[in-house]
Amino acid sequence: MFSPWSLLLKAVLPAIPEIVATVKALKQREQRVEASRSDGDARLQQLEKSMDTQLQLIEKLATQLLGIQKILRRAYLVALTALVLSLIALGVLIFS
C-alpha cells in the first residue's frame, strides 16, 4: 500500500529530532539573552547610583575647596599685614 501519507511521514520523521533540538537551542539562547539583558540593566542601575554618589562627593569637595580658598585668602592678608608691620617696626628700630 502506497499512500502519500506514508511518503510524507518517511520524509518528516527523520527531521523531527533536529527540529526539537533547534527549538530547545533557540529557547536556551533566548533565556541567555534575557538573563544578560537583566544583568546589563542591573549593572547600568548600579553605575548610575555610583555616578550619583560620586557627583554628590564632587559637589561637597567643591564647597570645601571654596571654604579653604576663603581661609587661605584671610591667612594671606594677615601674614601680609604682619610682614608690613614688622618691616615698619624694623625701620623704626634701625632709623631711630
Wavefront OBJ file of the C-alpha trace (Angstrom):
o trace
v 0.000 0.000 0.000
v 1.446 3.170 -1.159
v -0.083 6.340 0.216
v 1.039 9.932 0.164
v 0.845 9.996 3.974
v 3.440 7.271 4.370
v 5.752 9.090 1.971
v 5.242 12.316 3.926
v 5.920 10.551 7.259
v 9.091 8.973 5.866
v 10.303 12.425 4.812
v 9.318 14.248 8.012
v 10.075 11.727 10.780
v 13.898 11.853 10.471
v 13.822 15.652 10.763
v 11.742 15.789 13.981
v 14.676 15.333 16.429
v 16.587 18.070 14.618
v 13.568 20.392 14.823
v 13.167 19.673 18.534
v 16.879 20.312 19.148
v 16.691 23.588 17.231
v 13.667 24.767 19.231
v 15.409 23.877 22.513
v 18.552 25.726 21.425
v 16.518 28.794 20.486
v 14.736 28.770 23.845
v 18.039 28.473 25.713
v 19.534 31.259 23.639
v 16.529 33.479 24.351
v 16.846 32.768 28.076
v 20.550 33.648 27.992
v 19.834 36.879 26.140
v 17.143 37.837 28.666
v 19.466 36.983 31.546
v 22.296 39.040 30.087
v 19.871 41.898 29.420
v 18.664 41.864 33.017
v 22.283 41.676 34.206
v 23.068 44.634 31.973
v 20.114 46.586 33.355
v 21.202 45.835 36.910
v 24.771 46.879 36.099
v 23.508 50.090 34.492
v 21.464 50.933 37.581
v 24.474 50.236 39.760
v 26.627 52.534 37.613
v 24.003 55.288 37.751
v 23.873 55.024 41.543
v 27.659 55.124 41.715
v 27.764 58.176 39.460
v 25.187 59.960 41.628
v 27.252 59.223 44.719
v 30.403 60.483 43.012
v 28.634 63.648 41.868
v 27.493 64.380 45.411
v 31.030 63.826 46.659
v 32.429 66.161 43.997
v 29.907 68.854 44.955
v 30.874 68.538 48.628
v 34.559 68.754 47.753
v 33.968 71.849 45.613
v 32.171 73.517 48.513
v 35.020 72.616 50.867
v 37.583 73.978 48.396
v 35.751 77.304 48.268
v 35.859 77.443 52.056
v 39.566 76.643 52.077
v 40.211 79.373 49.489
v 38.493 81.941 51.720
v 40.517 80.813 54.737
v 43.784 80.940 52.764
v 42.940 84.403 51.436
v 42.386 85.652 55.004
v 45.583 83.988 56.228
v 47.476 85.629 53.339
v 46.110 89.046 54.280
v 47.008 88.513 57.946
v 50.526 87.370 57.016
v 50.983 90.316 54.651
v 49.779 92.724 57.340
v 52.166 91.144 59.854
v 55.045 91.484 57.375
v 54.288 95.137 56.745
v 54.025 95.858 60.473
v 57.278 94.001 61.192
v 59.048 95.945 58.417
v 57.743 99.213 59.878
v 58.924 98.151 63.334
v 62.315 97.203 61.943
v 62.586 100.522 60.155
v 61.716 102.405 63.339
v 64.387 100.448 65.255
v 67.062 100.952 62.631
v 66.419 104.643 61.956
v 65.794 105.806 65.477
l 1 2 3 4 5 6 7 8 9 10 11 12 13 14 15 16 17 18 19 20 21 22 23 24 25 26 27 28 29 30 31 32 33 34 35 36 37 38 39 40 41 42 43 44 45 46 47 48 49 50 51 52 53 54 55 56 57 58 59 60 61 62 63 64 65 66 67 68 69 70 71 72 73 74 75 76 77 78 79 80 81 82 83 84 85 86 87 88 89 90 91 92 93 94 95 96
